[in-house]
Amino acid sequence: MNTLESQDNLQLTTVEPTTPVGKLRQYVRSHLLGTMGVTVAGSVVLTFVSVGNMVRTYQGFQSTVNKQFELQKQADKITYADEVLTMSSRMAASTGDLKWEERYNNFVPLLDDAIANTLDNVTDEIRAEASKTDAANQALIEMETQAFELVRAGRASEALQLLLGPEYGEQKTIYAEGNARVLADVEAFIDAQLESYRQGFRASIGFSVGTLSLLMIAWVLVLSAVRDYIRDRIRAQSALKQSQSELSAINNELRQEAEARRQQEEKIRAESEQLQEDIGELLDVVCDIEEGDLTVQAKVNDRATGLVSDTLNRLVESLGSILQQVDANTQEVSLSGQRHKRIAAVVAESTEQQTQAVNKALELTTIVQKAANSAADQLDTTKQSLLTLQGTVVNGQATMQHLTADIDVLRQGSDRIVQQMKTLGEFVGQTDQFVLDQSEIAAETQVLALNASLVAARAAEQRDPQQFARVARDFELIANQVSQLAQQTNDGLNTLEQRSAQIHQVVSDVDANVQSLGGLVEDFNRGVQQTDIVFQDVQQVTGQAVEAGDVVAQTSQTIVGSAEITAQRMQAIADFSAQIAQQSQHAREVSDTMNTLSTDLLEKVQVFKLPAQAETPASETPASEAAATELPIAVEV
């Protein structure tokens, strides 16, 4: 590539332009990429500017044309609405029909909207010119409104004269001339805008033509430079191909030599990486050993690091077995210390419990003596309560015999009252039956009354004597039935009167029986009160006897429980003595085991050559022994 650039520079320097066009072409060829970029950017910018200018001009022109059409349409609406208003008011005045007023009112908003839309799109001068016709417009509206009022008042001729008068015509002329001037000003305004947009459009076209000419010149220069560059490029490529063929042979030789060196480097790199990997594994194993993990093993291989790995593995295995033995011995020693401490605690606790058991046995003996004295006192109290209960029971028996006699009398009176109440119930049932009979009689009476009314209606319609006689017989039959129903009603009333007398007699007897039973009830109440008093005395004496029995039972239970507890305490003292002897024997066995473990541990540790250690102060306690002292000891007795 550098050869190609040198050849391009050589070829460019061989050309010596003498004309301005040649100098320009030489500059373009020297700065081809920059010139092409500037040309493309300028083309895009000028194209966008030209197109944007023409689009804005066209849009403004189109908007002005649309505005002109809209203003023309609004002007036509103004003229049409004004004429419709004038015609509507005059037709209303000439015909006297108020429907023209409705049409007038419908077109007033249309005229106002058309005027407002026209004035919204014009200049302030045109609005000022349009405001000059406001007075004439108001005068016309007032006269037209007055004309409609005259028509509503029935004075259509006066309204017509008003609308055809000179004043209305003068105001109409002023209003029409003002509107004409406004429309003329609007058209002039629109024409001026159209002319402005035409000039802008022509300027845009001229600018676009000039821009296109410059772009064509620039692109001609660029294309000429590109053509020269391509020609020079082809020449340089032919020279480059020749030089590449010469360099290809040299490159092949260099490639073979580089391949041999690369293989040697890869072999050295592989050996170095393998050595680094082996050293890394050994370092990992050493780090694990430093952290206390003696289960790791280094990989053994046939390289130089394999011997180091094998030696390290044997050392770790020896150290692991020794430390396992040390750990087991240490745990045994710790457990032995814990057992010694537990045994001492059990012995102390057993001694204390023996002392407490002896003291409790003495206390139980005192409690048994007090319970025996209390039981003798309660037996005397129970004897007195039973004597009092015997006298109270004799009085209660006499009272109960009297109450039994009163209860027999009450039962007999109650039987009589119940029998009388049954009789009253039968009387009430008969009364209910009488009411039902009367209801049936009333229903039959209504039916007979209906039949009688029908027969009466038939009798009123009949003119034949035979038919009338038949109706009379029917009426007589109905009368006989009514008489029978009346007789049944009379018999029922007599029966009801007799039953009422019997009910009064029964009620009197019940009242007498109730009064006679009142005295018996009072006597019964007094007997019940006396019986209640007797039972209260019995209950009180019985309660005292029960309490005395409970106290005696509790005292007996206390004596029995105290005896059992005393026996248990004595048995516990015997168990404590046996346990103390057993713990002492176990302590001797633990001491022998600790001596054996210590001797074995010393033999294992002698394999290593250890540095001299300072004597451990007597005040320092091993961690295992300190941990053993913190374990809780539970002794179950």
C-alpha positions in Angstrom: 0.0 0.0 0.0 2.9 2.4 0.8 4.4 1.5 -2.7 1.0 2.4 -4.3 0.9 5.7 -2.5 4.5 6.6 -3.5 3.7 5.7 -7.1 0.5 7.9 -7.0 2.5 10.8 -5.6 5.2 10.3 -8.2 2.7 10.3 -11.0 0.9 13.4 -9.6 4.2 15.3 -9.3 5.1 14.6 -12.9 2.0 16.7 -14.1 2.7 20.4 -14.1 -0.6 22.2 -14.9 -0.3 25.7 -16.3 -4.0 26.7 -16.7 -6.5 27.5 -13.8 -8.6 24.5 -14.8 -5.6 22.3 -14.7 -4.6 23.6 -11.3 -8.2 23.0 -10.1 -8.2 19.4 -11.4 -4.8 18.9 -9.7 -6.2 20.1 -6.4 -9.2 17.9 -6.7 -7.0 14.9 -7.4 -4.8 15.7 -4.5 -7.8 16.0 -2.1 -10.2 13.6 -3.7 -12.0 12.3 -0.6 -12.4 15.7 0.9 -13.6 17.1 -2.4 -16.1 14.3 -2.8 -17.4 14.7 0.8 -17.8 18.5 0.3 -19.5 17.9 -3.0 -22.0 15.4 -1.7 -22.7 17.4 1.5 -23.2 20.6 -0.6 -25.4 18.8 -3.1 -27.6 17.4 -0.2 -27.8 20.8 1.5 -28.5 22.8 -1.6 -31.1 20.2 -2.7 -32.9 20.4 0.6 -32.8 24.2 0.7 -34.2 24.4 -2.9 -36.9 21.8 -2.3 -37.8 23.4 1.1 -38.0 26.9 -0.4 -40.2 25.7 -3.2 -42.4 23.7 -0.9 -42.9 26.7 1.4 -43.6 28.9 -1.6 -46.1 26.4 -3.0 -47.8 25.9 0.4 -48.1 29.7 0.9 -49.4 30.1 -2.6 -51.9 27.3 -2.1 -53.0 28.7 1.3 -53.5 32.2 -0.3 -55.6 30.6 -3.1 -57.7 28.7 -0.7 -58.1 31.8 1.4 -59.2 33.7 -1.7 -61.8 31.1 -2.5 -63.0 31.1 1.1 -63.3 34.9 1.2 -65.2 34.8 -2.1 -67.5 32.3 -0.6 -68.0 34.3 2.5 -68.6 37.5 0.4 -71.3 35.6 -1.5 -72.9 34.5 1.8 -72.9 38.1 3.1 -74.6 39.4 -0.1 -77.1 36.5 -0.1 -77.9 36.8 3.7 -78.3 40.6 3.4 -80.7 40.2 0.6 -82.6 37.4 2.4 -82.9 39.6 5.5 -84.2 42.6 3.5 -86.6 40.4 1.5 -87.9 38.6 4.7 -88.6 41.9 6.5 -90.4 43.4 3.4 -92.4 40.2 2.8 -93.5 40.2 6.4 -94.6 43.8 6.1 -96.4 43.3 2.8 -98.1 40.0 3.7 -98.5 40.4 7.5 -97.3 36.7 7.9 -94.9 36.3 10.9 -93.2 33.2 9.3 -90.9 35.7 7.5 -89.7 36.9 10.8 -88.7 33.3 11.7 -86.8 33.1 8.4 -85.2 36.5 9.2 -84.0 35.3 12.6 -82.6 32.1 11.1 -80.4 34.0 8.6 -79.1 36.6 11.1 -76.5 34.2 12.7 -75.4 33.1 9.2 -74.7 36.8 8.2 -72.8 37.4 11.5 -70.7 34.2 11.0 -69.9 35.1 7.4 -68.8 38.6 8.4 -66.7 37.3 11.4 -65.0 34.7 9.2 -64.2 37.3 6.6 -62.7 39.7 9.1 -60.6 37.0 10.8 -58.3 36.6 7.8 -57.7 40.3 6.8 -55.5 43.1 8.1 -56.4 45.7 10.7 -56.9 48.4 8.0 -59.7 46.3 6.4 -61.3 45.7 9.8 -61.3 49.4 10.4 -62.9 50.0 7.0 -65.5 47.3 7.8 -66.3 49.0 11.2 -67.5 52.1 9.4 -70.6 50.3 8.2 -71.6 49.3 11.8 -73.8 52.4 12.2 -75.7 51.7 9.0 -76.0 48.0 10.0 -77.4 48.9 13.4 -79.9 51.4 11.8 -81.1 48.8 9.4 -81.5 46.2 12.2 -83.5 48.7 14.3 -85.8 49.6 11.4 -86.3 45.9 10.5 -87.0 45.1 14.2 -89.5 48.0 14.3 -91.2 46.7 11.2 -91.7 43.3 12.7 -93.1 44.9 15.9 -95.6 46.9 13.7 -96.6 43.7 11.9 -97.2 41.9 15.2 -99.3 44.9 16.2 -101.4 44.6 13.0 -99.9 47.7 11.4 -98.4 46.0 8.4 -98.9 49.0 6.0 -96.8 51.3 8.3 -94.1 48.6 8.5 -94.0 48.4 4.7 -93.8 52.2 4.3 -90.9 52.1 6.8 -89.0 49.5 4.9 -89.7 51.2 1.5 -88.9 54.7 2.8 -86.0 56.8 1.8 -84.2 56.5 5.2 -84.1 52.7 4.9 -82.9 52.9 1.3 -80.2 55.4 2.3 -78.9 53.2 5.1 -79.1 50.2 2.8 -77.0 52.0 0.2 -74.4 53.0 2.8 -74.2 49.4 4.1 -73.9 48.0 0.6 -71.2 50.5 -0.5 -69.2 49.8 2.7 -69.4 46.0 2.1 -68.3 46.5 -1.5 -65.3 48.6 -0.4 -64.4 45.9 2.2 -64.6 43.2 -0.4 -62.5 45.2 -2.8 -59.9 45.7 -0.1 -59.9 42.0 0.7 -59.4 41.2 -3.0 -56.6 43.7 -3.2 -55.0 42.2 -0.1 -55.2 38.7 -1.6 -53.8 39.9 -4.9 -50.8 41.4 -3.1 -50.2 38.2 -1.3 -50.4 36.2 -4.5 -48.0 38.5 -6.2 -45.6 38.2 -3.3 -45.7 34.4 -3.5 -45.2 34.5 -7.3 -42.1 36.6 -6.9 -40.8 34.2 -4.2 -41.6 31.2 -6.4 -39.6 32.8 -9.3 -36.7 33.5 -6.9 -36.8 29.9 -5.8 -36.7 28.7 -9.4 -33.7 31.0 -10.1 -31.9 29.8 -7.0 -32.5 26.2 -7.9 -31.2 26.7 -11.4 -28.0 28.4 -10.1 -27.5 25.7 -7.5 -27.9 23.0 -10.2 -25.3 24.7 -12.4 -22.8 24.8 -9.5 -23.5 21.2 -8.6 -23.0 20.1 -12.2 -19.6 21.8 -12.4 -18.5 20.3 -9.1 -19.6 16.8 -10.1 -17.8 17.1 -13.5 -14.6 18.0 -11.7 -15.1 15.1 -9.2 -15.9 12.6 -11.8 -12.8 13.6 -13.9 -10.6 13.3 -10.8 -12.1 9.9 -10.0 -11.5 8.7 -13.6 -7.8 9.8 -13.3 -7.5 8.1 -9.9 -8.9 4.8 -11.3 -6.4 4.9 -14.2 -3.5 5.5 -11.9 -4.9 2.8 -9.6 -4.8 0.2 -12.3 -1.2 1.0 -13.2 -0.2 0.7 -9.5 -2.0 -2.6 -9.2 0.0 -4.1 -12.1 3.3 -3.0 -10.5 2.1 -4.3 -7.2 1.3 -7.8 -8.6 4.9 -8.0 -9.9 6.4 -7.1 -6.6 4.0 -9.5 -4.8 5.2 -12.5 -6.9 8.8 -11.7 -5.9 7.9 -11.3 -2.2 5.9 -14.6 -2.2 9.0 -16.8 -2.4 10.7 -14.9 0.4 7.5 -15.1 2.4 7.4 -18.9 2.1 10.9 -19.3 3.4 10.2 -17.1 6.3 6.9 -19.0 7.1 8.8 -22.4 7.3 11.4 -21.0 9.6 8.7 -19.3 11.8 6.7 -22.6 12.0 9.8 -24.5 13.3 10.4 -21.8 15.9 6.7 -21.9 16.9 6.8 -25.6 17.5 9.8 -25.3 19.8 8.2 -22.5 21.7 5.0 -24.5 22.1 6.9 -27.5 23.5 8.8 -25.3 26.0 5.5 -23.5 26.9 3.8 -26.9 27.5 6.6 -28.1 29.8 6.6 -24.8 31.7 2.8 -24.9 32.1 2.9 -28.5 33.3 5.6 -27.6 35.9 3.7 -24.6 37.1 0.6 -26.8 37.4 2.4 -29.4 39.5 3.9 -26.7 41.7 0.5 -25.1 42.1 -1.0 -28.5 43.2 1.8 -29.0 45.7 1.2 -25.5 47.0 -2.5 -26.2 47.3 -1.7 -29.4 49.3 0.7 -27.5 51.6 -2.0 -24.8 52.2 -4.6 -27.4 53.1 -2.1 -29.0 55.5 -1.4 -25.6 57.0 -5.1 -25.2 57.5 -5.2 -28.5 59.4 -6.6 -30.8 56.6 -4.5 -34.0 56.8 -6.8 -35.9 54.4 -5.4 -34.4 51.3 -2.9 -36.2 49.0 -0.6 -34.8 46.3 -0.8 -36.4 42.8 2.2 -38.6 42.1 3.6 -38.6 38.6 6.7 -39.6 36.6 8.1 -36.1 36.6 10.6 -34.4 38.9 7.7 -33.2 41.1 6.4 -36.8 41.6 9.2 -37.6 44.2 8.3 -34.5 46.2 4.6 -35.4 46.1 5.3 -39.0 47.3 7.5 -37.8 50.2 4.9 -35.3 51.2 2.1 -37.9 51.1 4.1 -40.3 53.4 4.8 -37.4 55.8 1.2 -36.4 55.9 0.0 -40.0 56.5 2.4 -40.4 59.5 1.4 -37.1 60.9 -2.3 -37.8 60.5 -2.1 -41.2 62.2 -0.2 -39.7 65.1 -2.6 -36.8 65.5 -5.6 -39.2 65.3 -4.1 -41.1 68.2 -3.4 -37.8 70.0 -7.0 -36.7 69.4 -8.4 -40.0 70.7 -6.2 -39.9 73.8 -7.1 -36.3 74.4 -10.8 -37.1 74.2 -10.3 -40.0 76.6 -8.4 -37.7 79.0 -11.2 -35.1 78.8 -13.9 -37.7 79.4 -12.0 -39.0 82.4 -11.7 -35.5 83.9 -15.4 -35.1 83.4 -16.2 -38.4 85.0 -13.9 -37.4 88.0 -15.8 -34.2 88.4 -19.2 -35.8 88.1 -18.2 -38.5 90.7 -17.1 -35.8 93.1 -20.3 -33.9 92.6 -22.4 -37.0 93.1 -20.6 -37.8 96.4 -21.1 -34.3 97.7 -24.8 -34.3 96.7 -25.4 -37.7 98.1 -23.9 -36.6 101.5 -26.1 -33.5 101.5 -29.2 -35.6 100.6 -28.4 -38.1 103.5 -28.4 -35.2 106.0 -31.7 -33.8 104.6 -33.3 -37.3 104.7 -32.4 -37.7 108.4 -33.8 -34.2 109.3 -37.0 -35.0 107.4 -37.4 -38.3 109.2 -37.3 -36.4 112.6 -39.8 -33.9 111.3 -42.2 -36.7 110.2 -42.0 -38.3 113.6 -43.1 -34.9 115.2 -46.0 -34.6 112.7 -47.2 -38.2 113.5 -47.4 -37.3 117.2 -49.4 -34.1 116.5 -51.8 -35.9 114.2 -52.6 -38.6 116.9 -53.5 -35.9 119.4 -55.7 -34.1 116.9 -57.5 -37.3 116.0 -58.4 -37.9 119.7 -59.9 -34.4 120.0 -61.9 -34.8 116.8 -63.4 -38.1 118.1 -64.8 -36.4 121.2 -66.4 -33.7 119.1 -67.9 -36.3 116.8 -69.5 -38.1 119.8 -71.2 -34.9 121.0 -72.5 -34.1 117.5 -74.1 -37.6 117.2 -76.0 -37.2 120.5 -77.4 -33.8 119.3 -78.3 -35.4 116.0 -80.4 -38.1 117.8 -82.6 -35.6 119.6 -83.1 -33.6 116.4 -84.2 -36.7 114.4 -86.9 -37.5 117.0 -88.4 -34.0 116.6 -88.3 -34.3 112.9 -90.2 -37.6 112.9 -93.1 -36.0 114.8 -93.2 -33.0 112.4 -93.2 -35.3 109.4 -96.2 -37.3 110.7 -98.2 -34.1 111.0 -97.2 -33.0 107.5 -98.2 -36.4 106.1 -101.8 -36.0 107.5 -102.0 -32.4 106.0 -100.8 -33.7 102.7 -103.6 -36.4 102.6 -106.2 -33.7 103.2 -104.7 -31.5 100.4 -104.7 -34.5 98.0 -108.4 -35.1 98.6 -109.3 -31.4 98.1 -107.1 -31.4 94.9 -109.0 -34.4 93.6 -112.4 -32.7 94.1 -111.1 -29.6 92.4 -109.8 -31.6 89.4 -113.1 -33.4 89.1 -115.0 -30.1 89.1 -112.6 -28.7 86.5 -113.3 -31.6 84.3 -117.0 -30.9 84.6 -116.3 -27.3 83.6 -114.3 -28.5 80.6 -117.3 -30.6 79.5 -119.6 -27.6 79.8 -117.2 -25.5 77.8 -117.2 -28.2 75.1 -121.0 -28.2 75.0 -120.9 -24.4 74.7 -118.5 -24.7 71.7 -120.9 -27.2 70.1 -123.7 -24.8 70.6 -121.7 -22.1 68.9 -121.1 -24.4 65.9 -124.8 -25.3 65.7 -125.7 -21.6 65.7 -123.1 -21.0 63.0 -124.8 -23.7 60.9 -128.2 -22.3 61.6 -127.0 -18.9 60.5 -125.7 -20.3 57.3 -128.9 -22.1 56.6 -130.8 -18.9 57.4 -128.8 -17.0 54.9 -129.5 -19.7 52.2 -133.2 -19.6 53.1 -133.2 -15.8 52.9 -131.6 -16.0 49.4 -134.2 -18.5 48.3 -136.9 -16.3 49.7 -135.6 -13.3 47.7 -135.5 -15.5 44.6 -139.0 -16.7 45.2 -140.1 -13.1 45.8 -138.5 -12.0 42.5 -140.3 -14.9 40.7 -143.6 -13.9 42.3 -143.2 -10.3 41.2 -142.7 -11.5 37.6 -145.6 -14.0 37.5 -149.0 -13.1 36.1 -150.4 -16.6 35.9 -152.5 -17.6 39.1 -151.3 -21.2 39.0 -147.7 -20.2 38.8 -148.3 -17.6 41.5 -149.8 -20.4 43.7 -146.8 -22.6 43.1 -144.5 -19.7 44.2 -146.7 -19.2 47.3 -146.2 -22.9 48.2 -142.4 -22.5 47.8 -142.5 -19.4 50.0 -144.6 -21.3 52.6 -142.0 -24.1 52.5 -139.2 -21.6 53.1 -141.2 -20.1 56.0 -141.6 -23.5 57.7 -137.9 -24.2 57.4 -137.2 -20.8 59.0 -139.6 -21.6 61.8 -137.8 -24.9 62.4 -134.4 -23.1 62.6 -135.9 -20.6 65.1 -137.1 -23.5 67.2 -133.7 -25.1 67.2 -132.1 -21.8 68.2 -134.6 -21.5 71.1 -133.8 -25.1 72.3 -130.1 -24.4 72.2 -130.5 -21.2 74.2 -132.5 -23.0 76.9 -129.8 -25.7 77.1 -127.1 -23.0 77.3 -129.0 -21.3 80.1 -129.1 -24.6 82.1 -125.4 -25.2 81.5 -124.6 -21.6 82.7 -126.4 -22.3 86.0 -124.5 -25.5 86.4 -121.2 -23.7 85.7 -122.0 -21.1 88.3 -122.7 -23.9 90.9 -119.4 -25.7 90.0 -117.5 -22.4 90.3 -119.1 -21.8 93.8 -118.1 -25.3 94.9 -114.5 -24.7 93.6 -114.3 -21.4 95.5 -115.5 -23.1 98.7 -113.0 -25.9 98.3 -110.2 -23.4 97.7 -111.1 -21.4 100.8 -111.2 -24.6 102.9 -107.8 -25.6 101.6 -106.3 -22.2 102.4 -106.1 -23.0 106.1 -104.6 -26.4 105.4 -102.0 -24.7 103.2 -101.1 -22.3 106.0 -100.7 -25.2 108.4 -98.7 -27.1 105.8 -96.4 -24.0 105.4 -95.8 -23.8 109.2 -95.0 -27.6 109.2 -92.6 -27.1 106.3 -90.9 -24.3 108.2 -90.5 -26.4 111.3 -89.2 -29.3 109.1 -86.8 -26.9 107.5 -85.5 -25.8 110.9 -85.1 -29.5 111.9 -83.3 -30.3 108.7 -81.0 -27.4 109.2 -80.1 -28.6 112.6 -79.5 -32.1 111.2 -77.4 -30.7 108.4 -75.3 -28.6 110.8 -74.7 -31.6 113.1 -74.0 -33.9 110.2 -71.6 -31.4 108.8 -69.7 -31.2 112.1 -69.6 -35.0 112.2 -68.4 -35.2 108.5 -65.7 -32.5 109.2 -64.6 -34.5 112.3 -64.4 -37.7 110.2 -62.4 -35.8 107.5 -60.0 -34.5 110.0 -59.6 -38.0 111.5 -59.1 -39.5 107.9 -56.6 -36.8 107.0 -54.7 -37.4 110.2 -54.6 -41.1 109.5 -53.4 -40.5 106.0 -50.8 -38.1 107.3 -49.6 -40.7 109.7 -49.4 -43.4 107.0 -47.7 -41.0 104.5 -45.2 -39.9 107.1 -44.4 -43.6 107.8 -44.0 -44.3 104.1 -41.8 -41.2 103.5 -39.6 -42.2 106.5 -39.1 -45.6 105.0 -38.3 -44.1 101.6 -35.7 -41.7 103.3 -34.0 -44.6 105.0 -33.9 -46.6 101.8 -32.5 -43.5 100.0 -29.8 -43.2 102.6 -28.8 -46.8 102.0 -28.8 -46.2 98.2 -26.6 -43.1 98.6 -24.1 -45.2 100.6 -24.0 -47.9 97.9 -23.7 -45.3 95.1 -20.8 -43.5 96.9 -18.9 -46.8 97.1 -19.6 -47.6 93.4 -18.4 -44.1 92.3 -15.2 -44.5 94.3 -14.4 -47.8 92.6 -15.1 -46.2 89.2 -12.8 -43.3 90.0 -10.0 -45.7 90.7 -10.6 -47.4 87.3 -10.6 -44.0 85.5 -7.3 -43.1 87.1 -5.7 -46.3 85.8 -7.1 -45.7 82.3 -5.7 -42.1 82.3 -2.2 -43.4 83.3 -2.3 -46.0 80.4 -3.4 -43.4 77.8 -0.6 -40.9 79.0 2.1 -43.6 78.6 0.8 -44.5 75.1 0.7 -40.9 74.0 4.3 -40.3 75.1 5.5 -43.2 73.1 3.7 -41.9 69.9 5.0 -38.4 70.3 8.7 -39.6 70.6 8.7 -40.3 66.9 9.1 -36.5 66.2 11.9 -34.3 67.3 10.2 -31.4 69.1 11.7 -28.1 70.3 12.2 -27.5 74.0 9.0 -26.1 75.7 8.8 -23.9 78.8 7.1 -25.3 81.8 3.4 -24.6 82.0 2.3 -22.6 85.1 0.2 -24.5 87.5 -2.4 -21.8 87.4 -3.1 -22.5 83.7 -5.9 -25.1 83.0 -5.9 -27.1 79.8 -8.8 -26.2 77.4 -10.2 -29.8 77.5 -10.3 -29.8 81.3 -11.9 -26.3 81.3 -14.5 -27.5 78.9 -15.1 -30.5 81.0 -15.8 -28.4 84.1 -18.6 -26.5 82.2 -20.6 -29.7 81.4 -23.8 -30.0 83.5 -24.0 -33.0 85.9 -27.4 -34.6 86.5 -27.7 -37.1 89.3 -31.0 -39.0 89.6 -31.9 -40.3 93.1 
